[in-house]
Each structure stands twice: as C-alpha cells, then as structure tokens.
Amino acid sequence: MKLTQEEKNKLISAKDESQWYKIIEDIKSVRNNLYPNDLAREILAIYHNKFPVNNYPVYEDSKQSKIDRKSFLTTLSVAWVAFAAATGGFLTVLIRFLFPNVLFEPPQSFKIGFPEDFEPGKVDLRFKKEYNVWIVRDDEKITALSTVCTHLGCTPNWQETERKFKCPCHGSGFRATGINFEGPAPRPLERFKIALANDGQIMVDKTKMFKYEKGEWNREESFLKV
C-alpha cells in the first residue's frame, strides 16, 4: 500500500517537524499503527526533500518549443555524441570486468578531535553524514552512538529543542543517551568503541559495537571517561 495523494499533500504542506510527526502518526493510525518498508521509504523521500531547509521543490510544467532546422541539427549532434559515449562506456565496462573490483568505503576507525572539543550536554552532528556516528558528551563521559534506528534501519534526526533523536519513518524516539522511549524501536541505539589515541585525540572504531540489552554498555571500551 502506497501513500495516497491526499497523504502526500499533507506531508508536503507540513510547516515544521512537529506537524510532520503528527501527520505520520495519523497515517499510521489508519493502517493499524503499522506500515510496510516501501511506504516508509516514500515518507523518508519526502522528508529528505523538506528538511532541514523546509523547502520542498516545486515542479513546473515543462514548455515545448518548436524545433527548427538549427535545433534539429543540434539535437542530431547531441545524439551522435551520446551514442559515442554509450559505446565508449560499454567498452570501459567490458575492460573493467577483467580487473578485480575495489570498494571504497569510509574508514572504520577515525579520529574526531580532542575531548575538550566537545561541549558537555551537547550532541555533536559533525560526523553523522560521513561516518554515521553521533558524538554525545555528558558530565562524566563521551560516547559514539550509531545513527541507525534499531527498528528498521532508518536514520533518526536530533531535535535539540526536545532533546531527543526522532525517526522520521516510524516515529521511534531515543534519549540523548541512546535509550529508546517511544515508538516501535525495540532497543536502544548501539555504541561504537571509543578511546584516546597516542596523540591525545579521540579514536572511534566502528568495527566493534556495544549493545545495551546485552549489558555491553558497562564495558570501558563503550565510553570515554572525561
């Protein structure tokens, strides 16, 4: 089941995130508080267009112009160039097939700065896009939280005014600590290994994760004392 046009219009017209989450709660309510992944992807696509700049793109009707002799020749030239490019691309793929694939991914271990670079009581969003990590500092420790929702793998957003992570797909909510407290998420966010490197900078290692429900948040590697 996909979004109805009326539901799409409501989401597009949402004035802020508070109104957005109220609308998705209404959408869930008419579906017995559940909806499949394809519907969640539709909602997430609209969300990414609206926030954080709150500017949904307006699509204008395209205008057709008459094609004269000059534009016809231009179009024909472009077609030949496209044909040549496609042929070259096919040959490139054919040659590339003979060589092993190399997958380039962000490093799993990386430095994020010194402890004093992080303000107590703040959620640092600088590493969300590149590394999928939130850095959270309180009065006693610094933690590296995974940005992956423990419900269906969507990416929540930090809402500073409400002091919580909120998933735009299904409405799961997490405290700044990563503890789940609302919505369908069955467990807290996961932590990554965090420690001080030899140069005094903080090192995050995503190859090792810690789950709250297994008691792993008590391990020293899951947080950095400050």
C-alpha positions in Angstrom: 0.0 0.0 0.0 1.4 3.3 -1.0 0.7 6.9 0.2 -2.5 8.4 -1.1 -2.2 11.8 -2.9 -4.0 13.4 0.0 -1.4 12.0 2.4 1.4 13.2 0.2 -0.1 16.7 0.1 -0.4 16.8 3.8 3.3 15.7 4.3 4.5 18.2 1.7 2.5 21.0 3.3 3.8 20.3 6.9 5.1 23.6 8.3 7.6 22.1 10.7 8.8 18.8 12.1 6.3 18.8 14.9 3.4 18.9 12.4 5.3 16.3 10.2 5.3 13.8 13.0 1.7 14.4 13.8 0.8 13.7 10.2 2.8 10.4 10.1 1.0 9.3 13.3 -2.3 9.9 11.6 -1.1 7.9 8.6 -0.1 5.0 10.9 -3.4 5.2 12.8 -5.4 4.4 9.6 -3.1 1.4 9.0 -3.5 -0.1 12.5 -0.2 1.6 13.5 1.8 -0.4 11.0 3.0 0.2 7.5 5.5 -1.7 5.3 9.0 -0.7 4.3 8.1 0.6 0.8 5.7 3.1 2.4 8.3 4.2 4.9 10.7 4.8 2.0 8.1 7.0 0.3 7.7 9.0 3.6 11.5 9.3 4.0 12.0 10.5 0.4 9.5 13.4 1.0 11.2 14.2 4.4 14.6 14.5 2.8 13.2 17.0 0.4 11.6 19.1 3.1 14.0 19.2 5.9 16.2 20.6 7.3 15.8 23.5 4.9 12.0 23.2 4.8 11.8 23.8 1.1 10.0 21.2 -0.9 10.9 21.6 -4.6 8.2 22.9 -6.9 7.8 21.2 -10.2 6.8 23.5 -13.1 5.2 22.3 -16.3 7.8 22.0 -19.0 7.3 24.2 -22.1 7.8 22.7 -25.5 9.3 24.9 -28.2 9.2 24.4 -32.0 12.1 22.6 -33.4 13.6 24.4 -36.4 16.4 23.2 -38.7 19.2 24.5 -36.4 17.8 22.8 -33.3 17.3 19.7 -35.3 20.9 19.6 -36.3 21.9 20.4 -32.7 19.8 17.5 -31.4 21.2 15.2 -34.0 24.8 16.1 -33.0 24.0 15.5 -29.3 22.5 12.1 -30.3 25.7 11.1 -32.0 27.8 12.3 -29.1 25.6 10.3 -26.7 25.9 7.2 -29.0 29.7 7.5 -29.0 29.7 8.0 -25.2 27.5 4.9 -24.7 29.7 2.8 -26.9 32.8 4.0 -25.0 31.1 3.3 -21.8 30.3 -0.2 -22.8 33.9 -0.9 -23.8 35.1 0.6 -20.5 32.7 -1.7 -18.5 33.9 -4.6 -20.6 37.6 -3.8 -19.9 36.8 -3.1 -16.2 35.3 -6.5 -15.9 38.7 -8.0 -16.4 40.0 -6.4 -13.2 39.0 -7.0 -9.6 36.5 -4.6 -8.0 37.7 -2.3 -5.3 35.1 -1.0 -2.9 35.9 2.4 -1.4 34.2 3.0 2.0 34.8 5.5 4.7 37.4 4.3 7.2 36.0 2.2 10.1 38.5 3.8 12.6 38.9 7.5 12.6 39.9 10.4 14.9 37.4 13.1 15.8 39.5 15.6 17.8 40.3 16.2 21.5 37.9 15.7 24.4 37.9 19.5 25.1 36.5 20.0 21.5 33.1 18.5 22.7 30.8 20.6 25.0 29.1 18.8 27.9 25.4 18.3 27.3 25.7 18.6 23.6 25.1 16.1 20.7 27.7 16.6 18.0 26.3 16.1 14.5 29.5 16.7 12.5 30.2 13.0 11.9 26.7 11.9 11.0 26.9 12.2 7.3 30.4 10.8 6.6 30.6 8.2 9.4 27.0 7.6 10.6 28.0 8.5 14.2 26.8 10.9 16.8 29.2 12.0 19.5 27.5 12.7 22.8 29.2 14.2 25.9 27.7 14.5 29.4 29.4 15.5 32.7 31.2 12.1 33.0 31.8 10.5 29.6 31.8 10.8 25.8 30.0 8.1 23.7 29.8 7.4 20.0 26.3 6.4 19.0 25.2 4.7 15.8 22.8 6.7 13.7 20.9 3.6 12.6 17.5 3.2 14.2 17.1 -0.2 15.8 13.6 -0.7 14.4 14.0 -0.9 10.6 17.3 0.8 10.0 16.2 4.4 9.1 18.2 7.4 10.2 16.7 9.4 13.1 17.3 13.2 13.5 18.4 15.0 16.6 15.8 17.5 17.8 17.6 20.0 20.1 14.5 21.7 21.5 13.0 18.3 22.6 16.4 16.8 23.4 15.8 13.5 21.6 16.5 11.6 18.4 13.4 11.1 16.4 13.0 8.7 13.4 11.1 10.3 10.5 9.9 7.0 9.2 8.1 5.3 12.0 8.3 7.7 14.9 10.7 6.0 17.2 12.3 8.2 19.8 15.6 7.9 21.6 17.1 10.0 24.5 20.4 11.7 24.1 21.9 8.7 25.8 20.6 6.4 23.0 17.9 4.8 25.2 14.6 4.2 23.3 11.5 5.6 25.0 8.7 5.9 22.3 7.6 4.3 19.0 8.3 0.8 17.8 12.1 0.7 18.2 12.7 -2.4 20.3 16.0 -1.5 21.9 18.4 1.4 22.4 20.9 2.7 19.8 24.2 0.9 19.6 27.5 2.4 20.7 30.9 2.2 18.9 34.3 1.6 20.6 35.8 4.9 21.7 39.2 5.6 23.2 42.1 8.0 23.3 44.9 7.7 20.7 48.6 8.2 21.5 48.4 11.8 20.4 45.5 12.6 22.8 42.8 12.6 20.2 39.6 10.6 20.4 39.6 7.5 18.2 36.3 5.9 17.2 36.3 2.3 16.0 33.2 1.1 14.2 34.3 -2.5 13.9 33.3 -3.0 17.5 29.8 -2.3 18.6 28.2 -2.5 22.1 24.5 -3.3 22.8 22.7 -2.0 25.9 20.4 -5.0 26.2 23.4 -7.4 26.5 25.0 -5.3 29.2 27.8 -4.2 27.0 27.4 -0.5 27.8 29.2 -1.3 31.1 32.4 -2.2 29.2 35.1 0.5 29.4 35.6 0.5 25.6 32.0 1.6 25.1 32.6 5.1 26.6 35.4 7.5 27.3 35.7 9.0 30.8 36.3 12.8 31.0 
